[in-house]
Amino acid sequence: MTDEFIEPPIPVLATPHHTPEREALQQRAREFAMSRVLPVADELDPRKGEIPRSLLDEMGELGFFGITVPTGHGGLGLGAFEYCMVAEELARAWMSVGSIIARAQGAGTGVADPDRRAELLRRSARGQWIGAIALSEPDAGSDLAAVETRAVRDGDDFVITGRKRWTGNARAADFIQVLVRTDDPEPGEKRSAGLATVVVEKERDSFPDGLTGTTIDKIGYHGFVTWDLEFDGLRVPVANQLGSGGEGFADAQAWLNIARVHTAARAVGLARAAVEDCVVYLQQRRQFEHPISDFQAVRFTLATMAARVEQARSFYQHVAHRLDTERSAGGASTEAAEAGAREAAMVKLMATEMAAEVTADGIQLHGGNGYTTEHQVERHWRDARLTTIFEGTSEIQRKIIADRLLPRSPLG
């Protein structure tokens, strides 16, 4: 990689949500991302390498795995706003590092036993309880109500059989959170009835008896190994079910709202990386006896890219602030929850489509050099392209938005 990071020429403007504490946290995340994460990404991404455990340990010491964990359990006690703000900074260097913090953040809060719950929260805040999420299946991706992986009760255990796909970090994780079907829906019930979430505790860098995995080769989003998992009689204690029976689908949907804002923040980080890299490159690259930054067409393209990044950042911060406000008020009303789901889908749609286009513009501004692995901009594009797909494709986001704006006719 030949690019060198310089301080962004566009200042980060104070917003209505700005506080000195947030600024300090953002600066800490930015310095870590550029000094520690970016060199690791430049070294390991071309080899499809995994995030080193030593880097995860540093993130744990900085508190990035416990942003939303209460201070009484060793976390920072902050909200979705700070969580997404830090994710943007980390994703600017390597998206997988902006993603891995989602695999903690108080994982285990749904555990029934209070002592066990407190222990897991403390470990989560330190980065010592990092998991994986197994939702999708070969025939159940956007349609999670179609999940078929079964958890059949046998005494004090569930016996899990089925297949999960797109499970990032599965083998390296301390646990896997699995969406399973414990019962079939009764006549007249929704297809999602009978779904539950079960936590599979495991040793790092291995799979327990009854679980095997095959790696999925990807064009980007390296740092994680992504797995196709086969459950064949895996036994898990019934006590490892989160919440009460039948709430798995609702829990997954609530989690996805936060995940979609988090994805928007990661997309902004990737797009910002393309803008900052182009600022450097356009002043270095000379044609016709001028740096190409002198040419109006190039300047206007960069200006539009930068404006779109700022727009998307303002939107994700607004939605994150709204989610935090509703949480501090003790939960949202049904109407507010619907509006929150709509806005989470809107910002995920807008920010990720923006990132895919802005990073593609970044490649274009690099010319032929952009179509090489010699510059970071191709990595930003590969990773940004995925953001339009995971946590619900852009098409699914449009469906969520439209369904909340337009009621269907009785004949529809």
Disulfide bonds with the S-S distance in Angstrom:
none
